[in-house]
């Protein structure tokens, strides 16, 4: 080991074997295949081809969505699907330690095309940036994994691995994570795992979660000319929104963990969709409102569901009309529990040391307010897991989403060196 690098020669060789041009091309090719949640088959074909090109042994797993929904820990969904295609890549030898590298290939819809200045499916390159839906969330991270695997093969280190690298490319992360859960049920677990979601190359050791819900809010119809004879469901919705706002303030105010308090509002509640009314001159007698409710660090989605139900029950009880005609709340989509790894666990400590040598500075260990597949690996797969990947999460799901190909290559170099540190004596 040289004094200035912090890496052994073999680790440095692995990092230096990352082909930045190849990883950049991989990002572009991945972005050019539309893969909105529920339609991941074509992009998984490309991932399988890239894994084979990188030198991995490739396996395909097809899970019946009906079977996935029957799992007692099924994490929900928000998009229709008739396939759940999973692609696995293996390097090294089974029977020893196993390190799992995970990426999801599904992306959210593009939204209004007029808000984009780049074609969301063209994978356009502008300097170091590749633009397109899914560039940062998280096809850039998938390319980093592929680049790291290819580097180990190129450096002649695949046969020296004292264990196994298992790459898992999964669908359906954006709407709950049933692809990851199905992969876990198929044996995708290990001694440790890294998910390459965008973290700006920081190491995420904790994340909150979220549940999506539907409120059904009653009223009493009346002609507009005698509106006082009716009870507006819109007014009742406002009563419930005020209760949710007070609940949000209390839940966030009670948080003391610095990993979460740094975000200001780590457990956000929103109403994102409202529908109701049948006639412009009638008092609304029914509204359906859909929203998102934060899951606190340390909570499961079931804990948060109880908190939400209690909030609505209390609001119903405090209102004269709702007391006798209560609004109801039900879960409708993804169910993301929280997860956490100790900061002194060998996984984040070891990855931070290697990242520090590659980046020139030791990255911080952080927490995030969003949900992720990490909680499934930790809780269902009994696999210590962190999130570490290229790109800025603030451009995820946005128009003109982009990722830096330099960050993609740097992530690949870090992963390659870390894998060697963990698996090559």
Buried (B, 14 or more C-beta within 10 A) or exposed (E): EEEEBBBBEBBBBBBBBBBBEBBBBBBBBBBBBBBBBBBBBEBBBBBBEBBEBBBBEBBEBEBEBEEBEEBEBBBBBBBEBEBBBBBBBBBBEEEEBBBBBBBBBBBBEBEEEEEBEBBBBEBBBEEBBBBBBBBBBBBBBBBBBBBBBBBBBBBEBBEBBEBBBBBBBBBBBBBBBBBBBBBBBBEBBBBBBBBBBBBBBBBBBBBBBBBBBBBBBBBBBBEEEEEEEBBBBBBBBEBBBEBBEEBBEEBBEEBEBEBBBEBEBBBBBBBEEBEBBEEEEBBBBBBBBBBBBBBBBBBBBEBBBEBBBEBBBEBBEEBEBBEEBBBEBEBBBBBBBBBBBEEEBEBBEBBBBBBBBBBEEBBEBBBBBBBBBBBBBBBBBEBBBBBBBBBBBEBBBBBBBBBBBBBBBBBBBBBBBBBBBBBBE
